[in-house]
Amino acid sequence: MSLTRKAYRAAILHSIADPAVVGIEASYEYFEDGLLVTESGQISAIGHACELLASLPADIQVTHYQDALITPGFIDTHIHLPQTGMVGAYGEQLLDWLNTYTFPCESQFANKAHAEEVAGIFIKELLRNGTTTALVFGSVHPQSVDSFFEAARTLDLRMIAGKVMMDRNAPDYLTDTAESSYVDSKALIERWHGKGRLHYAVTPRFAPTSTPEQLTLAGQLLSEYPDLYMQTHISENLQEVEWVKELFPDRKGYLDVYDHYKLLGERSVFAHGVHLCDDECARLAETGSAIAFCPTSNFFLGSGLFNLPMAEKHNLNVGLGTDIGGGTSFSLLQTLNEAYKAMQLQGARLSPFKSLYLATLGGARALRLEDKIGTLQPGTDADFLVLDYNATPLLGYRLKQAKSIAETLFVLMTLGDDRTVLQTYAAGNLVHQR
């Protein structure tokens, strides 16, 4: 027997396709009494317990959960490490919020000890909330990314991060230069990209804080290392959209700025996209780029409502983002609670199975990692969660009334939060126990 082979028995649910494309019934697999088998950090089998148990060696360790649901680990496609200390900052919309709260908070990351402390807190919060992969903004300081990757590598997590590139329209204490951002990013890429389960993302903060020279060099990095990620913000706030038009009068719109500097592509993720037009959605889809839908921060900062049906019409890849610290919770369950409301306000429906897709396989597809994460298919990484039906008295009582897995899932996404996550596994290792 392999000492690394283990089995987990509970109700099991995972997305296998986008409900918007194949319909709800064909979009998921559900095993009411399921078994998940892992070996050497990967999933080796999934199915009905009554069928799989007989095929296992007698001495294999089987962990049996009562009143629980196993799902893939959640994937957060937009979050800021340096904003952990300013979550829930009062009273501003995007641009004033950046100047009043965000930039001063990020300035503390010049101190390596501070960066290490926050990286530890940040990763614990991700895992406590069931997030096993995140696309992470560092600060402008390279040590913010070093500290994050060092902590993530220790736990063998699949994480993506990058140093912010920002050479204008920010305080002097927080800007780099076009050249230094290129040199620093390149050093981080050489040090971390592809090490273990870590990936690097070229990270211009957003068009207004980068000069044309810096955006040119960001595009150059992507051409030099073809499997890198690129992350930035787009069309979050109407004032921001107007500012971009003033700063880049030669471009036909916000997306065209990024397109001009060769920042669109299959591993490019643009956060928010609240005020995109049809043509921009079409262009994002055509280039294989993705959007990170961040409903919690869109509500909190008064930015607006993301038009998911428009994105679906164009077959645009969409993942889910908590956007800490504009967002107010590390929990993707709570983020889905807000996503549902964002759709309701637009007269649209967000089914629980589409929600599950956004938090797992949709995020994996946005990151081009669907062969590794986002499902529980054999051969993928053993990144999974155990969700506790009795996490709170209200949740336990409410779920006793649930008559289907659809209802159960929706209640978990409406009433659930970090307390719902009983255990988090990454590469087959237990990395959080409530």
Summary of the structure (lengths in Angstrom):
residues: 434
radius of gyration: 21.0
end to end distance: 29.6
largest distance: 69.9
contacts: 1626
relative contact order: 0.16
helix: 43%
strand: 24%
